[in-house]
Amino acid sequence: MIVCPQCKQVKGVNLTSKTTKCIRCGKILEMKKLKIFYETESLEKLRNAIGLVNIELVENCDKFRNLLYTKSKSKRKQFKRLI
């Protein structure tokens, strides 16, 4: 799961791809430059993760913004536990 750096759209992606296109703004994103927020083999878990992030974006933008720009592995682990 990645977040478009331009428009903040959350998206599930195939990590073996070199690029992906944002479904909201149309920007072509290079996978090697993106932060991977969540990784799973399960489509259901990926959907749940995207849903949780979208809820956070709507209800608490500041909290998600902190997660988006953190380098802290412990904060990312906290997110993974929610899923």
C-alpha positions as CSV (number, residue, x, y, z in Angstrom):
1,M,0.0,0.0,0.0
2,I,1.3,3.4,-1.0
3,V,0.1,7.0,-0.8
4,C,0.4,9.3,-3.7
5,P,2.9,12.1,-2.7
6,Q,1.0,14.6,-4.8
7,C,-2.7,14.1,-3.9
8,K,-2.5,11.7,-0.9
9,Q,-4.6,9.0,-2.5
10,V,-4.1,5.6,-0.9
11,K,-3.6,2.8,-3.3
12,G,-2.8,-0.9,-3.3
13,V,0.0,-1.8,-5.7
14,N,1.9,-4.7,-7.1
15,L,5.4,-4.3,-5.6
16,T,7.1,-6.0,-8.5
17,S,6.0,-3.2,-10.9
18,K,8.4,-0.4,-11.6
19,T,5.7,2.3,-11.9
20,T,2.1,2.8,-11.0
21,K,-0.4,5.6,-11.9
22,C,-2.4,7.4,-9.3
23,I,-6.1,6.8,-9.8
24,R,-7.0,10.3,-8.5
25,C,-4.5,12.8,-10.0
26,G,-3.0,10.6,-12.8
27,K,0.6,11.1,-11.7
28,I,3.0,8.3,-12.8
29,L,4.8,7.1,-9.6
30,E,8.1,5.4,-9.5
31,M,7.9,2.5,-7.1
32,K,11.5,2.8,-5.9
33,K,10.8,6.4,-4.7
34,L,7.6,5.6,-2.8
35,K,7.3,4.7,0.9
36,I,5.6,1.3,1.3
37,F,3.1,1.6,4.2
38,Y,1.8,-1.9,4.3
39,E,2.6,-5.1,2.6
40,T,0.5,-8.3,2.5
41,E,-0.3,-11.3,0.2
42,S,-4.0,-11.1,1.3
43,L,-6.3,-8.9,-0.8
44,E,-8.7,-8.8,2.1
45,K,-6.1,-7.4,4.5
46,L,-5.0,-4.9,1.9
47,R,-8.6,-3.7,1.5
48,N,-8.9,-3.3,5.3
49,A,-5.6,-1.4,5.5
50,I,-6.7,1.0,2.8
51,G,-10.0,1.5,4.5
52,L,-8.4,2.3,7.8
53,V,-6.0,4.8,6.2
54,N,-8.9,6.5,4.4
55,I,-10.8,6.8,7.7
56,E,-7.8,8.4,9.3
57,L,-7.5,10.8,6.4
58,V,-11.1,11.9,6.8
59,E,-11.3,11.9,10.6
60,N,-7.9,12.9,11.8
61,C,-5.6,14.3,9.1
62,D,-2.9,15.4,11.6
63,K,-2.4,11.9,13.0
64,F,-2.1,10.4,9.6
65,R,0.2,13.2,8.4
66,N,2.6,12.3,11.3
67,L,2.6,8.6,10.2
68,L,3.1,9.6,6.6
69,Y,6.3,11.5,7.3
70,T,7.7,9.4,10.1
71,K,10.8,7.3,9.7
72,S,9.9,5.5,12.9
73,K,9.5,1.7,12.4
74,S,7.6,1.5,15.8
75,K,4.8,3.8,14.5
76,R,4.5,1.8,11.4
77,K,4.3,-1.4,13.5
78,Q,1.5,0.1,15.5
79,F,-0.4,0.7,12.3
80,K,0.2,-2.9,11.2
81,R,-1.3,-4.1,14.5
82,L,-4.6,-2.3,13.7
83,I,-5.0,-4.4,10.6
